[in-house]
Amino acid sequence: MQADDIRRLFPGLQNTIYLNTATMNVGCAPAREAYERALERWSAGRFDWAEAELAGEDARAMFAEIVGCTAGEIAIVPAVSAAAGIVAANMPSAKRGENVVVAENEFASNYYSWLLLQERGYQVRTITPGGEGVSAEEFERAADGGTRLIAVSAVSSATGYRADLNAIGQIARSSGAWFFVDACQAAGAVPLDVARDGIDFLAAASHKFLLGSRGMGYLYIRRDLLDALHPVGPGWKAARKPAESFYGPTMDLSRTASKLDASLAWFPAMADQAALNIFRRFGTNALLERNSRLSLRLRNALRAEGLSFQPSSDDNRSTIVSVQVDDTSAVAARFRGANVLASLRAGRIRLAAHFYNLEEEIDRVAELIGLPE
């Protein structure tokens, strides 16, 4: 695998340094071509929805490979918030002392559904991060025998802090709690293994590091929990044989996680199939290793410029770095002049590298941030 081989699939990056994948990825050529074919067929009255459904099944299988499970444990949902809503809806009314544990600075998609559980009698224990992110020790102090769910982001969208999922998973198991992971900033960016880390539910949207577009997302459900979960707003895709279940009067739900599927967004599904094939083509492990090298290079380049950034510990690094600067407006102006795209989060410059970035781009961005005001 050579960087040039990857870059050819992202022609839009020719004159742009793009470090904003934590917001949305750069569309790859295969995904764009899938959209163009779909639009052409749709506008000619020749769109084949059955082909789109098959694309969705292929995308489901590829996501399962990335997180280390089987396709039968993956539901297709439009967003992480929808995934969290399904899990929250399946939690019964609380008994005395039952609670859920979540960081108070979680992204809303992994926060609002749990906060609403207060209406069902749960105490919501929100942890104030002691540093750049919530450590496993902080979760352990907050959880007890009444904890029924622990929710965490695998990678913080604000700071890039990478949680110790294995340690938090052990805490959840010892409390008898469900363990929900928001992997929106992790899937396709850093290694994930749902079985190794004892994860019960893991959700990710496709429009970030998975290279897809808005409207497609995935929810992993540990197989042992499938029978106990009920769909929220089931449609024809929730059936065991969807193509034979357009109408009543019977309801025969799927025995796999597809019983929790939302109706498929056909165009995004075809784009997802094309985009996720990039992981198959180059090998997920090879692409994630490239991400790790780029992340380390970015951190070293920032250190060389004397810059302060989060997460400061290499043990918690991801592909996202949050940089402290004195004048964000001045840095933003330099970025515009050099055609650099990044984000501003919590008063810091957020940089998000992905395997389509080049080493020289990483070095250039660190130099631009480090220039005297």
C-alpha positions in Angstrom: 0.0 0.0 0.0 1.3 3.4 -1.0 -0.1 6.8 -0.1 -0.5 7.6 -3.8 -2.7 4.6 -4.2 -5.0 5.9 -1.5 -5.0 9.5 -2.7 -6.1 8.6 -6.2 -9.4 7.6 -4.6 -9.8 11.1 -3.1 -9.3 13.5 -6.0 -10.9 16.4 -4.0 -7.8 16.5 -1.8 -5.5 17.6 -4.6 -5.2 21.2 -3.4 -6.6 20.9 0.1 -5.1 19.8 3.5 -8.1 18.2 5.1 -7.9 17.6 8.8 -11.6 17.7 9.6 -12.7 14.1 9.3 -14.1 14.2 12.8 -16.8 16.4 11.4 -17.2 14.7 8.0 -15.0 12.8 5.7 -13.9 13.8 2.2 -16.1 11.9 -0.3 -14.1 9.2 -2.1 -14.4 8.6 -5.9 -16.1 5.2 -5.5 -18.9 6.6 -3.3 -19.4 9.6 -5.6 -19.7 7.2 -8.6 -22.2 5.1 -6.7 -24.3 8.2 -6.1 -24.0 9.3 -9.7 -25.1 5.9 -11.0 -28.0 5.9 -8.6 -29.1 9.4 -9.6 -28.9 8.6 -13.3 -31.0 5.4 -12.9 -33.5 7.2 -10.6 -34.0 10.1 -13.0 -34.6 7.6 -15.8 -37.1 5.6 -13.8 -34.7 2.6 -13.7 -33.5 2.7 -10.1 -33.3 -0.8 -8.6 -34.2 -0.7 -4.9 -33.4 -4.4 -4.6 -29.8 -3.7 -5.7 -29.6 -1.0 -3.0 -30.9 -3.4 -0.4 -28.1 -5.9 -1.3 -25.6 -3.0 -1.0 -26.9 -2.4 2.5 -26.3 -6.0 3.4 -22.8 -5.9 2.0 -22.1 -2.7 4.0 -23.5 -4.4 7.1 -21.0 -7.3 6.7 -18.1 -5.0 6.1 -18.8 -2.9 9.2 -19.0 -6.2 11.2 -15.5 -7.1 10.0 -14.2 -3.7 11.1 -15.5 -4.0 14.7 -14.9 -7.8 15.1 -18.4 -9.4 15.0 -20.8 -11.1 12.6 -23.3 -9.4 10.3 -26.1 -11.0 12.3 -25.2 -8.8 15.2 -25.4 -5.5 13.3 -28.5 -3.4 12.8 -28.6 -0.6 10.3 -29.6 2.7 11.8 -29.5 6.3 10.6 -27.4 7.7 13.5 -25.9 7.1 16.9 -28.8 8.9 18.5 -31.2 6.4 17.0 -29.0 3.5 18.3 -29.0 5.0 21.8 -32.7 5.5 21.6 -33.3 1.8 20.8 -31.2 0.7 23.8 -32.8 3.2 26.1 -36.3 2.2 25.0 -35.5 -1.4 25.9 -34.6 -0.6 29.5 -37.5 -1.3 31.9 -38.7 1.1 34.6 -36.0 1.4 37.3 -36.1 -0.3 40.6 -35.0 1.5 43.7 -31.3 2.5 43.5 -30.9 1.7 39.8 -28.8 4.1 37.8 -26.9 4.8 34.6 -23.4 6.3 34.4 -22.2 8.6 31.7 -19.7 11.5 31.4 -21.3 15.0 31.6 -19.3 16.1 28.5 -20.6 13.4 26.2 -21.8 14.4 22.7 -25.6 14.8 22.8 -26.2 11.7 20.7 -24.7 9.6 23.5 -26.2 11.7 26.3 -29.8 12.8 25.8 -31.3 9.3 25.6 -29.7 8.4 28.9 -30.8 11.6 30.6 -34.4 11.0 29.6 -34.2 7.7 31.6 -34.7 9.9 34.7 -38.4 9.9 33.7 -38.4 6.1 34.2 -36.9 6.3 37.6 -33.2 5.9 36.9 -30.6 8.1 38.7 -28.3 9.5 36.0 -24.8 9.7 37.4 -22.9 12.2 35.3 -19.1 12.2 35.8 -17.1 15.4 35.5 -13.9 14.6 33.7 -10.9 14.9 35.9 -8.6 15.6 33.0 -8.8 15.3 29.2 -11.4 12.5 29.4 -13.1 10.2 31.9 -10.8 7.4 33.1 -11.8 3.9 33.9 -11.1 4.6 37.6 -13.7 7.4 37.5 -16.3 5.0 36.0 -15.4 2.5 38.7 -16.0 5.0 41.5 -19.4 6.0 40.0 -20.7 2.5 39.3 -22.2 0.1 41.9 -24.5 -2.9 42.0 -27.4 -0.8 40.9 -25.8 0.4 37.7 -27.7 -0.8 34.7 -25.9 1.0 31.9 -22.5 2.6 31.4 -22.1 4.8 28.2 -18.9 6.2 26.9 -17.4 7.5 23.7 -14.5 5.3 22.4 -12.9 8.6 21.3 -14.0 12.0 22.5 -15.0 14.3 19.7 -13.8 17.3 21.6 -10.4 16.2 22.8 -9.5 13.0 21.0 -9.2 11.2 24.3 -9.4 7.4 23.7 -11.1 5.5 26.4 -9.9 2.3 27.9 -12.8 0.2 26.7 -11.5 -3.1 28.0 -11.2 -1.7 31.6 -14.6 0.0 31.4 -16.2 -3.1 30.0 -14.9 -5.1 33.0 -16.5 -2.5 35.3 -19.8 -2.9 33.5 -19.7 -6.6 33.8 -18.9 -6.5 37.6 -21.9 -4.2 38.1 -24.2 -6.2 35.9 -24.7 -3.2 33.6 -25.1 -2.9 29.9 -22.0 -1.3 28.2 -22.8 1.1 25.4 -20.0 2.6 23.2 -20.3 5.5 20.9 -17.7 4.7 18.2 -18.5 7.6 15.9 -14.9 8.9 16.1 -13.3 5.5 16.4 -14.8 3.1 13.8 -12.5 3.2 10.8 -10.0 5.3 12.7 -8.6 3.1 15.5 -8.8 -0.7 16.2 -12.0 -1.9 17.7 -12.9 -5.4 19.1 -16.3 -5.7 20.6 -15.7 -9.2 21.9 -12.4 -8.5 23.5 -13.7 -5.4 25.3 -16.9 -6.9 26.5 -19.1 -4.4 24.7 -22.8 -5.0 24.7 -23.7 -2.2 22.2 -21.6 -0.2 19.8 -22.9 2.5 17.5 -21.2 4.5 14.7 -22.4 6.9 12.0 -20.9 6.4 8.6 -20.1 10.0 7.5 -16.8 10.3 9.5 -13.9 7.8 9.5 -15.9 5.1 7.7 -15.9 7.2 4.5 -19.7 7.0 4.0 -22.3 9.7 3.8 -24.9 11.1 6.2 -27.9 8.8 6.7 -26.2 5.5 7.3 -25.1 4.1 10.6 -24.6 0.8 12.4 -25.5 -0.7 15.8 -23.7 -3.7 17.2 -25.7 -5.8 19.7 -24.1 -8.7 21.6 -25.8 -11.8 20.3 -26.8 -12.9 23.8 -29.0 -9.8 24.2 -30.8 -10.0 20.8 -33.8 -12.0 22.0 -34.5 -9.6 24.9 -34.5 -6.5 22.6 -37.6 -5.2 20.9 -37.7 -2.9 17.8 -38.7 0.7 18.2 -40.9 1.6 15.2 -40.4 -1.6 13.3 -41.1 -1.6 9.5 -40.9 -4.2 6.8 -37.1 -4.5 7.2 -37.5 -5.8 10.7 -39.1 -9.0 9.3 -37.4 -12.4 9.1 -38.2 -12.4 5.3 -38.6 -8.7 4.5 -39.5 -9.1 0.8 -42.4 -11.3 1.9 -43.6 -9.0 4.7 -44.9 -5.9 3.1 -48.3 -6.3 4.6 -50.1 -7.8 7.6 -51.8 -9.5 9.3 -48.9 -11.5 10.8 -45.5 -10.2 12.2 -42.6 -12.6 12.0 -39.5 -10.6 13.2 -35.9 -11.4 12.2 -33.9 -13.5 14.6 -30.9 -11.3 14.0 -30.1 -7.7 14.8 -31.8 -6.7 11.5 -35.1 -6.8 13.5 -33.9 -3.4 14.8 -33.2 -2.0 11.3 -34.6 1.3 10.2 -35.8 1.4 6.6 -32.7 1.6 4.5 -31.6 4.9 2.9 -30.9 3.5 -0.5 -28.5 6.1 -2.0 -26.3 6.3 1.1 -26.3 2.5 1.3 -24.9 2.2 -2.1 -22.3 4.9 -1.3 -21.4 3.1 1.9 -20.8 -0.2 0.1 -18.4 1.5 -2.3 -16.6 3.4 0.4 -16.2 0.5 2.8 -14.7 -1.6 0.0 -11.7 0.7 0.4 -11.1 -1.0 3.8 -11.3 -4.4 2.1 -9.1 -3.4 -0.7 -6.2 -2.2 1.4 -6.9 -4.2 4.5 -8.4 -2.6 7.6 -5.4 -3.3 9.7 -3.0 -1.7 7.2 -5.2 1.4 7.1 -5.5 1.7 10.9 -1.7 1.3 11.2 -1.3 4.2 8.8 -3.6 6.2 11.0 -1.5 5.4 14.0 1.6 6.6 12.3 0.0 9.8 11.1 -1.3 10.5 14.6 2.1 10.0 16.1 3.7 12.2 13.5 1.2 14.9 14.1 1.8 14.8 17.9 5.6 14.9 17.4 5.3 17.8 14.9 3.2 19.8 17.4 5.7 19.0 20.2 8.5 20.3 18.0 6.7 23.6 17.7 6.3 23.8 21.5 2.5 23.5 21.3 0.2 22.2 24.0 -2.4 19.6 22.9 -4.8 17.0 24.1 -4.7 14.1 24.8 -1.3 14.6 26.2 -0.7 10.9 27.0 0.2 8.6 24.2 -1.8 5.8 25.9 -5.0 7.7 25.2 -4.2 9.0 21.7 -6.5 8.6 18.7 -6.5 10.3 15.3 -7.9 13.5 16.8 -5.7 16.2 18.5 -7.0 19.3 20.2 -4.5 22.1 20.2 -4.4 25.1 22.6 -3.5 28.4 20.8 -3.5 32.0 22.0 -5.4 33.4 19.0 -7.8 31.0 17.2 -8.8 33.7 14.8 -5.2 34.1 13.6 -4.6 30.4 13.2 -7.9 30.1 11.3 -6.8 32.9 8.9 -3.5 31.1 8.3 -5.4 27.9 7.6 -7.7 29.7 5.1 -4.6 31.1 3.3 -3.1 27.6 3.0 -6.4 25.9 2.2 -6.3 23.9 5.4 -9.7 22.6 6.8 -10.0 21.9 10.5 -12.5 22.6 13.3 -12.8 24.8 16.4 -14.0 22.9 19.5 -14.2 24.2 23.1 -11.8 27.1 22.2 -9.2 24.8 20.7 -8.1 23.9 17.2 -9.3 20.3 16.5 -7.2 18.4 14.0 -8.4 15.0 12.8 -6.1 12.9 10.6 -7.1 10.0 8.4 -5.2 7.6 6.2 -5.8 9.8 3.1 -3.6 12.5 4.7 0.0 12.9 3.7 3.0 13.2 6.0 4.0 16.5 4.5 0.5 17.9 5.2 0.8 17.0 8.8 4.2 18.8 9.1 2.8 21.9 7.3 -0.2 22.3 9.6 2.0 22.1 12.7 4.2 24.8 11.2 1.2 27.0 10.5 -0.1 26.7 14.1 3.4 27.3 15.6 4.0 30.6 13.7 4.4 33.6 16.0 1.3 35.7 16.4 
